Amino acid sequence: MGKAFKRLEGPTDLISSAQGITNSYVDLGGEIVMEEFRYFGLWVDYTVGTSTNIEFRAIQKHGSDHADEFSSQIETVGASATLLEDDIKQFNVDASGKALVIFDTKGLAPYIQIQVKDAADGSGTIDTAVYTKSNG
């Protein structure tokens, strides 16, 4: 058997200009095709302003432009069950900066939509956002 081929695609622009952050989840850029890929890397440059607790999530879809959106889940092992919680990436330091935010779709989501929000409905912005995708 041959060695598995690791594939990386991108970087690709997710937004073309800065986007404000509110206290409700809003789409960050358009829908992303994830077929043949497992990992999604979101490279963001952000300004906090008066925003606090900036959060990102990857909504998963089974069809393109489909109205059904599903939250990504992470598993935590409890005493009597495996617990599912929404997979939310939150900046717990309220300072402007640059970050790589990684999501693992486990290769099961053909499409994802990145969303962003903050806790304060502040003046923060996502200044740039590009992404890469990998299958391993």
Contacts in CASP RR format, 6 or more apart in sequence:
PFRMAT RR
TARGET T0000
AUTHOR 0000-0000-0000
METHOD contacts of the structure
MODEL  1
MGKAFKRLEGPTDLISSAQGITNSYVDLGGEIVMEEFRYFGLWVDYTVGT
STNIEFRAIQKHGSDHADEFSSQIETVGASATLLEDDIKQFNVDASGKAL
VIFDTKGLAPYIQIQVKDAADGSGTIDTAVYTKSNG
6 134 0 8 1.000
6 135 0 8 1.000
6 136 0 8 1.000
7 36 0 8 1.000
7 37 0 8 1.000
7 134 0 8 1.000
7 135 0 8 1.000
7 136 0 8 1.000
8 132 0 8 1.000
8 133 0 8 1.000
8 134 0 8 1.000
9 37 0 8 1.000
9 132 0 8 1.000
9 133 0 8 1.000
9 134 0 8 1.000
10 130 0 8 1.000
10 131 0 8 1.000
10 132 0 8 1.000
10 133 0 8 1.000
11 43 0 8 1.000
11 130 0 8 1.000
11 131 0 8 1.000
11 132 0 8 1.000
12 130 0 8 1.000
12 131 0 8 1.000
12 132 0 8 1.000
13 128 0 8 1.000
13 129 0 8 1.000
13 130 0 8 1.000
14 28 0 8 1.000
14 29 0 8 1.000
14 30 0 8 1.000
14 32 0 8 1.000
14 42 0 8 1.000
14 114 0 8 1.000
14 129 0 8 1.000
14 130 0 8 1.000
14 131 0 8 1.000
15 28 0 8 1.000
15 29 0 8 1.000
15 126 0 8 1.000
15 128 0 8 1.000
15 129 0 8 1.000
18 125 0 8 1.000
18 126 0 8 1.000
18 127 0 8 1.000
18 128 0 8 1.000
19 26 0 8 1.000
19 28 0 8 1.000
19 29 0 8 1.000
19 116 0 8 1.000
19 125 0 8 1.000
19 126 0 8 1.000
19 129 0 8 1.000
20 124 0 8 1.000
20 125 0 8 1.000
20 126 0 8 1.000
21 51 0 8 1.000
21 54 0 8 1.000
21 116 0 8 1.000
21 117 0 8 1.000
21 118 0 8 1.000
21 122 0 8 1.000
21 124 0 8 1.000
21 125 0 8 1.000
21 126 0 8 1.000
22 117 0 8 1.000
22 118 0 8 1.000
22 121 0 8 1.000
22 122 0 8 1.000
23 117 0 8 1.000
23 118 0 8 1.000
23 119 0 8 1.000
23 120 0 8 1.000
23 121 0 8 1.000
23 122 0 8 1.000
24 117 0 8 1.000
25 55 0 8 1.000
25 57 0 8 1.000
25 115 0 8 1.000
25 116 0 8 1.000
25 117 0 8 1.000
26 115 0 8 1.000
26 116 0 8 1.000
26 117 0 8 1.000
27 113 0 8 1.000
27 114 0 8 1.000
27 115 0 8 1.000
28 56 0 8 1.000
28 114 0 8 1.000
28 115 0 8 1.000
28 116 0 8 1.000
28 126 0 8 1.000
28 129 0 8 1.000
29 114 0 8 1.000
29 129 0 8 1.000
30 113 0 8 1.000
30 114 0 8 1.000
31 61 0 8 1.000
31 64 0 8 1.000
31 65 0 8 1.000
31 111 0 8 1.000
31 112 0 8 1.000
31 113 0 8 1.000
32 40 0 8 1.000
32 111 0 8 1.000
32 112 0 8 1.000
32 113 0 8 1.000
32 114 0 8 1.000
32 131 0 8 1.000
32 133 0 8 1.000
33 64 0 8 1.000
33 110 0 8 1.000
33 111 0 8 1.000
34 40 0 8 1.000
34 105 0 8 1.000
34 107 0 8 1.000
34 109 0 8 1.000
34 110 0 8 1.000
34 111 0 8 1.000
34 112 0 8 1.000
34 133 0 8 1.000
35 110 0 8 1.000
36 135 0 8 1.000
37 105 0 8 1.000
37 107 0 8 1.000
37 133 0 8 1.000
37 134 0 8 1.000
37 135 0 8 1.000
38 104 0 8 1.000
38 105 0 8 1.000
38 106 0 8 1.000
38 107 0 8 1.000
38 134 0 8 1.000
38 135 0 8 1.000
38 136 0 8 1.000
39 102 0 8 1.000
39 103 0 8 1.000
39 104 0 8 1.000
39 105 0 8 1.000
39 133 0 8 1.000
39 134 0 8 1.000
39 135 0 8 1.000
39 136 0 8 1.000
40 58 0 8 1.000
40 102 0 8 1.000
40 103 0 8 1.000
40 104 0 8 1.000
40 105 0 8 1.000
40 112 0 8 1.000
40 131 0 8 1.000
40 132 0 8 1.000
40 133 0 8 1.000
41 100 0 8 1.000
41 101 0 8 1.000
41 102 0 8 1.000
41 103 0 8 1.000
41 131 0 8 1.000
41 132 0 8 1.000
41 133 0 8 1.000
41 134 0 8 1.000
42 56 0 8 1.000
42 100 0 8 1.000
42 101 0 8 1.000
42 102 0 8 1.000
42 103 0 8 1.000
42 114 0 8 1.000
42 129 0 8 1.000
42 131 0 8 1.000
43 98 0 8 1.000
43 99 0 8 1.000
43 100 0 8 1.000
43 128 0 8 1.000
43 129 0 8 1.000
43 130 0 8 1.000
43 131 0 8 1.000
43 132 0 8 1.000
44 56 0 8 1.000
44 98 0 8 1.000
44 99 0 8 1.000
44 101 0 8 1.000
44 126 0 8 1.000
44 128 0 8 1.000
44 129 0 8 1.000
45 97 0 8 1.000
45 98 0 8 1.000
45 126 0 8 1.000
45 127 0 8 1.000
45 128 0 8 1.000
45 129 0 8 1.000
46 54 0 8 1.000
46 91 0 8 1.000
46 96 0 8 1.000
46 97 0 8 1.000
46 98 0 8 1.000
46 99 0 8 1.000
46 124 0 8 1.000
46 125 0 8 1.000
46 126 0 8 1.000
46 127 0 8 1.000
47 96 0 8 1.000
47 97 0 8 1.000
47 124 0 8 1.000
47 125 0 8 1.000
47 127 0 8 1.000
48 54 0 8 1.000
48 94 0 8 1.000
48 95 0 8 1.000
48 96 0 8 1.000
48 97 0 8 1.000
48 124 0 8 1.000
49 96 0 8 1.000
49 122 0 8 1.000
49 123 0 8 1.000
49 124 0 8 1.000
49 125 0 8 1.000
50 120 0 8 1.000
50 122 0 8 1.000
50 123 0 8 1.000
50 124 0 8 1.000
51 94 0 8 1.000
51 118 0 8 1.000
51 119 0 8 1.000
51 120 0 8 1.000
51 122 0 8 1.000
51 123 0 8 1.000
51 124 0 8 1.000
52 94 0 8 1.000
52 118 0 8 1.000
52 119 0 8 1.000
52 120 0 8 1.000
52 122 0 8 1.000
53 90 0 8 1.000
53 91 0 8 1.000
53 92 0 8 1.000
53 94 0 8 1.000
53 118 0 8 1.000
53 119 0 8 1.000
53 120 0 8 1.000
54 90 0 8 1.000
54 91 0 8 1.000
54 116 0 8 1.000
54 117 0 8 1.000
54 118 0 8 1.000
54 124 0 8 1.000
55 88 0 8 1.000
55 89 0 8 1.000
55 90 0 8 1.000
55 91 0 8 1.000
55 116 0 8 1.000
55 117 0 8 1.000
55 118 0 8 1.000
55 119 0 8 1.000
56 88 0 8 1.000
56 89 0 8 1.000
56 90 0 8 1.000
56 101 0 8 1.000
56 114 0 8 1.000
56 115 0 8 1.000
56 116 0 8 1.000
57 71 0 8 1.000
57 72 0 8 1.000
57 86 0 8 1.000
57 87 0 8 1.000
57 88 0 8 1.000
57 89 0 8 1.000
57 114 0 8 1.000
57 115 0 8 1.000
58 72 0 8 1.000
58 87 0 8 1.000
58 103 0 8 1.000
58 105 0 8 1.000
58 109 0 8 1.000
58 112 0 8 1.000
58 113 0 8 1.000
58 114 0 8 1.000
58 115 0 8 1.000
59 69 0 8 1.000
59 70 0 8 1.000
59 71 0 8 1.000
59 72 0 8 1.000
59 112 0 8 1.000
59 113 0 8 1.000
59 114 0 8 1.000
59 115 0 8 1.000
60 69 0 8 1.000
60 70 0 8 1.000
60 71 0 8 1.000
60 72 0 8 1.000
60 105 0 8 1.000
60 108 0 8 1.000
60 109 0 8 1.000
60 111 0 8 1.000
60 112 0 8 1.000
61 68 0 8 1.000
61 69 0 8 1.000
61 70 0 8 1.000
61 109 0 8 1.000
61 110 0 8 1.000
61 111 0 8 1.000
61 112 0 8 1.000
61 113 0 8 1.000
62 68 0 8 1.000
62 70 0 8 1.000
62 109 0 8 1.000
62 110 0 8 1.000
62 111 0 8 1.000
63 110 0 8 1.000
63 111 0 8 1.000
64 110 0 8 1.000
64 111 0 8 1.000
66 111 0 8 1.000
69 113 0 8 1.000
70 109 0 8 1.000
71 86 0 8 1.000
71 87 0 8 1.000
72 86 0 8 1.000
72 87 0 8 1.000
72 103 0 8 1.000
72 105 0 8 1.000
72 109 0 8 1.000
73 84 0 8 1.000
73 85 0 8 1.000
73 86 0 8 1.000
73 87 0 8 1.000
74 84 0 8 1.000
74 85 0 8 1.000
74 86 0 8 1.000
74 87 0 8 1.000
75 82 0 8 1.000
75 83 0 8 1.000
75 84 0 8 1.000
76 82 0 8 1.000
76 83 0 8 1.000
76 85 0 8 1.000
77 83 0 8 1.000
87 103 0 8 1.000
89 101 0 8 1.000
89 103 0 8 1.000
91 99 0 8 1.000
103 112 0 8 1.000
105 112 0 8 1.000
107 135 0 8 1.000
114 129 0 8 1.000
114 131 0 8 1.000
116 126 0 8 1.000
118 124 0 8 1.000
END
